[in-house]
Amino acid sequence: MRTKLLLVALTAAAALSGCVVAPAGRPYYGGPVYSEPVMVAPPPPRVEYVGPPPVVGQVWIGGFWNWTGQRHDWVPGHWENPRPGYTWTPHRWERAGDGWRHAGGHWEEDRGRGERRDWR
């Protein structure tokens, strides 16, 4: 009886060892985008090591530096399902006078350009 119980426990542990719990809902894009210029330049982008997608066909949305109001925080990249007829335009920081402005990443409609961008 003890051996059978141990075998059941080990089988359950092995089955659950591959289980990954992830939050549901939309991916985190880093919160609000400040409309006012930020006087602190963003650090260089981090190197992200991207493995294969968890689901075939998903696209990688690269990470970016987001301004929290007091400092830049890194928002890691993530895999996302593609949107037919759209391409991903990545987050970027642009010089604005003496400061910097954050242009948030977004899905942009393909307007018959026929081009496909795979942002990594």
C-alpha positions in Angstrom: 0.0 0.0 0.0 2.8 2.4 0.9 4.6 1.6 -2.4 1.4 2.3 -4.4 0.9 5.6 -2.6 4.5 6.7 -3.3 4.1 5.7 -6.9 0.9 7.8 -7.3 2.6 10.8 -5.6 5.7 10.6 -7.8 3.6 10.3 -10.9 1.6 13.4 -9.9 4.8 15.3 -9.2 6.2 14.3 -12.6 3.1 15.4 -14.4 2.9 18.8 -12.6 6.7 19.5 -13.1 6.0 20.7 -16.6 3.1 22.9 -15.6 3.6 26.7 -16.0 1.3 29.2 -14.4 1.1 32.5 -16.2 -1.1 35.5 -15.5 -4.1 35.7 -17.9 -5.1 38.8 -19.8 -3.2 41.2 -22.0 0.6 41.4 -21.9 2.1 44.2 -19.9 3.2 47.1 -22.1 4.9 49.1 -19.4 2.1 51.3 -18.2 1.3 54.8 -19.2 3.4 56.7 -21.8 4.4 60.1 -20.5 3.5 62.9 -22.8 5.9 65.3 -21.2 9.6 65.1 -22.2 11.8 63.1 -19.8 15.1 64.8 -18.9 16.9 61.5 -18.3 18.1 59.6 -21.3 17.1 56.0 -21.5 19.8 53.4 -20.9 20.8 51.3 -23.9 18.4 48.4 -24.7 19.0 45.2 -22.8 20.0 42.1 -24.7 17.2 39.6 -24.5 17.8 36.0 -25.3 14.8 34.8 -27.2 14.1 31.1 -27.5 11.5 29.4 -29.7 7.9 30.7 -29.4 5.7 28.8 -27.0 3.1 28.5 -29.8 4.1 28.2 -33.5 3.5 31.4 -35.4 3.7 33.8 -32.4 5.9 36.9 -32.9 8.4 38.4 -30.4 7.7 41.8 -29.0 11.0 43.2 -27.7 11.4 44.7 -24.3 11.9 48.5 -23.7 12.7 51.1 -21.1 9.7 52.7 -19.6 9.8 55.9 -17.5 8.0 55.5 -14.1 8.1 59.2 -13.2 11.4 58.8 -11.3 13.5 56.4 -13.2 13.6 54.1 -16.3 12.4 50.5 -15.6 13.0 47.6 -18.0 9.8 46.0 -19.4 10.8 42.5 -20.7 9.8 41.3 -24.1 7.1 38.7 -24.7 5.6 36.4 -27.3 2.3 37.5 -28.8 -0.1 36.2 -31.5 0.3 38.1 -34.7 -2.6 40.3 -35.9 -3.5 39.6 -39.5 -3.1 42.8 -41.6 -0.9 44.5 -39.0 2.8 44.8 -38.2 4.3 45.6 -34.8 6.0 49.0 -34.5 8.4 48.8 -31.5 8.6 51.2 -28.5 11.3 53.8 -29.0 12.7 56.9 -27.4 13.1 60.1 -29.5 15.0 63.2 -28.7 12.7 66.2 -27.9 14.7 69.4 -27.3 16.7 68.9 -24.1 14.7 65.8 -23.2 13.3 62.5 -24.5 9.8 61.3 -25.5 8.6 57.8 -25.4 6.7 56.5 -28.4 4.8 53.5 -27.3 4.9 50.3 -29.3 1.8 49.4 -31.2 0.2 47.3 -34.0 0.1 49.3 -37.2 -2.2 48.5 -40.0 -0.6 47.3 -43.2 -1.8 49.7 -45.9 -1.0 47.6 -48.9 2.8 48.1 -48.5 3.4 44.4 -48.8 6.2 44.4 -46.4 6.6 42.3 -43.3 8.7 43.3 -40.3 9.8 40.7 -37.7 11.0 42.8 -34.7 13.5 41.1 -32.5 
